[in-house]
Amino acid sequence: NVSPVGTQVVAGRATHGYTLIPKSEVNAPFKAAAVWIDDADATIRQFEVTETSGLLRKVWLTSLKTNVPVDAKAFVFTVPAGVRVVTQ
């Protein structure tokens, strides 16, 4: 379930916030979450998650860069020497 929570300035950017509550508590990975979305470019600028244990994690995205080239090697996994690989 999504509900608006108002506006906030995050890292100098105007945002609108929304809370997210799982529809079912059974096997839900969190109790609640909130996101603040930039009014100008729709980028998530801040989010917080309340875990089922009650722990609150809050993250600010202050130095976000989009469309940055990424070397293809960053997406390749090489099994280290000496590791036993089990396939099923």
C-alpha positions as CSV (number, residue, x, y, z in Angstrom):
1,N,0.0,0.0,0.0
2,V,1.4,3.4,-1.0
3,S,0.5,6.7,0.7
4,P,1.9,10.2,0.2
5,V,3.7,11.7,3.1
6,G,4.4,15.3,1.8
7,T,7.4,17.2,0.5
8,Q,11.0,17.5,1.7
9,V,14.2,19.1,0.4
10,V,16.9,16.4,0.0
11,A,20.4,17.4,-0.9
12,G,19.0,20.7,-2.1
13,R,16.4,19.1,-4.3
14,A,12.6,19.4,-3.9
15,T,11.0,15.9,-3.4
16,H,7.7,14.3,-2.7
17,G,7.6,11.4,-0.3
18,Y,5.6,8.1,-0.2
19,T,5.4,5.4,2.4
20,L,5.1,1.7,1.3
21,I,3.6,-0.9,3.5
22,P,3.5,-4.6,2.5
23,K,0.0,-5.9,1.7
24,S,0.8,-8.9,3.8
25,E,3.1,-9.3,6.8
26,V,3.7,-12.9,5.9
27,N,7.2,-13.3,4.5
28,A,7.5,-9.5,4.0
29,P,11.1,-8.4,3.8
30,F,10.3,-5.2,5.7
31,K,7.7,-3.6,7.9
32,A,7.6,-0.2,6.1
33,A,9.6,1.8,3.6
34,A,9.6,5.4,2.4
35,V,11.0,7.0,-0.7
36,W,11.5,10.7,-1.6
37,I,11.3,11.3,-5.4
38,D,12.9,14.3,-7.0
39,D,10.2,16.7,-8.4
40,A,12.4,17.7,-11.4
41,D,13.8,14.4,-12.7
42,A,11.9,11.6,-10.8
43,T,15.1,10.2,-9.3
44,I,14.9,8.6,-5.9
45,R,16.9,11.0,-3.6
46,Q,16.3,9.3,-0.3
47,F,14.8,6.1,1.1
48,E,14.4,4.4,4.4
49,V,13.4,0.9,5.4
50,T,12.0,-0.3,8.7
51,E,13.0,-3.9,9.0
52,T,10.8,-6.5,10.7
53,S,13.2,-6.3,13.7
54,G,12.4,-2.6,14.0
55,L,15.8,-1.4,12.8
56,L,15.5,1.7,10.6
57,R,17.9,2.2,7.7
58,K,18.0,5.6,6.1
59,V,19.9,6.3,2.8
60,W,20.5,9.6,1.1
61,L,21.6,9.6,-2.5
62,T,23.6,12.9,-2.8
63,S,26.0,12.3,-5.6
64,L,24.1,10.4,-8.3
65,K,25.4,10.1,-11.8
66,T,23.4,8.5,-14.6
67,N,24.4,7.0,-18.0
68,V,28.0,6.6,-16.9
69,P,29.9,4.1,-19.1
70,V,30.7,0.9,-17.3
71,D,33.4,-1.5,-18.4
72,A,31.8,-4.8,-19.6
73,K,34.4,-6.7,-17.3
74,A,32.4,-5.4,-14.3
75,F,29.6,-7.9,-15.2
76,V,31.9,-11.0,-15.6
77,F,32.4,-13.4,-12.8
78,T,35.6,-15.5,-12.9
79,V,35.8,-18.4,-10.5
80,P,38.9,-18.0,-8.3
81,A,41.6,-20.7,-8.6
82,G,41.1,-23.6,-6.2
83,V,37.3,-23.1,-5.7
84,R,35.2,-26.2,-6.0
85,V,32.3,-25.7,-8.3
86,V,29.2,-27.8,-7.7
87,T,26.5,-28.0,-10.5
88,Q,23.1,-29.5,-10.3
